[in-house]
Amino acid sequence: MGSHLFDVDGRRFIDLNCNFTTLIHGHAFAPVVEALTNQLQRGSCFANPTESEIELAELLCGRIPEVDRGRFVNTGTEAVLFAIKAARAFTGRSKIAKFEGAYHGAYDWVEVSRSAKPDNWGDHMAPKSTAFYRGMPASVLDEVVVLRFNDVEGVHRLMSLHVHELAAVVLDPVPSRAGLVAPKPQFISAVQESARTNGILVVADEVLNLRQSFEGAFPRYGLVPDLLAMGKIIGGGLPIGAIGGRADIMKVFDASAGRPLLPQGGTFSANPLSMTAGLASMRHLDRADFAHLEILGDIVRKGIGRAITKRSAPLCVTGAASLFRIHPLAQAPNDYREIYPTPAGATLMNGLTRFFCGERHNPAA
Ligand SMILES: Cc1ncc(COP(=O)(O)O)c(C=O)c1O
């Protein structure tokens, strides 16, 4: 319950993961449980829109100035997928640019170079598109321009090289699996300028990082996206995703005058349970709550930093708002290649994980 997890042996853990950052209020948050119980008694899914869908859409449009219109799906993966498809339908181009090591869910195009390795990632000036799984179509690899995070020169050079082919650049401003690395202001400006100059849309993947502030993560770093992919916290613990953005781009989904440029829908899209849980959760998140989370995050990061200094441990901590990550590095990293684990680093991190997840509770194990 709340911030605690109990395992089958009755051991209690503080849950700092909360279903991969979804449960911003913790487990079994009373307003969500109550709203869901009421909704379940009134029906769990319908073919048509419900009031809670409209209310959640209005809440997101009201909070995030870049979201003029929104559409709901069931996962963050689908949100990223449809944001990319919308960018393609709007620009008439098919390629995308993404950042090496960044995780954006399971759509093939964003899985390119998700787990690039030193033996296949290529030159630092021209990262290679690497397959994420055996059998990934070569045509997918050809349609993704891989960039390096915080590489200002590379962003300008590679994005202008593919200028007439790129529909979108997909960016998570603080990519979690690529190290929760802080973006340099000049890097964000480079992405923004290159995109604007070349008619490429900026898709902000806020599936995880929307939790960084009332309006999301991108305004903290000076990014102005054309489209956003959202998920996790907006569903209050139930499956959800949402695409939002500029009205003229979101028009590609508009079916009011017949078949839209980009048809989108699904059996469980905008399902009332996710909408209800999301609404109850988001209504209990005001600016003061985000300010409080920021303070808690600072306390954790600083506390870990002090422990590292005290023991002269070969570690550092990155993160922002309520997020943190520990690296087996003496200096905060700048991109995915810098966080790529060495064998010694991997052993150190495994030891830390074992300590916090079990051995400390059961030293005999
Ligand atoms: C940045 C980012 N994008 C997309 C996704 C995919 O979301 P989902 O797991 O809901 O499909 C995730 C999930 O962790 C994510 O962290």
The ligand as an ORCA input file, in Angstrom:
! r2SCAN-3c Opt
* xyz 0 1
  C      10.060      7.204    -22.418
  C       9.112      6.066    -22.659
  N       8.436      6.008    -23.812
  C       7.562      5.014    -24.073
  C       7.342      4.017    -23.167
  C       6.379      2.896    -23.482
  O       5.265      2.962    -22.650
  P       4.393      1.645    -22.351
  O       5.222      0.731    -21.507
  O       3.156      2.151    -21.668
  O       4.096      1.046    -23.700
  C       8.023      4.039    -21.942
  C       7.827      2.964    -20.934
  O       8.566      2.794    -19.997
  C       8.942      5.087    -21.684
  O       9.641      5.148    -20.526
*
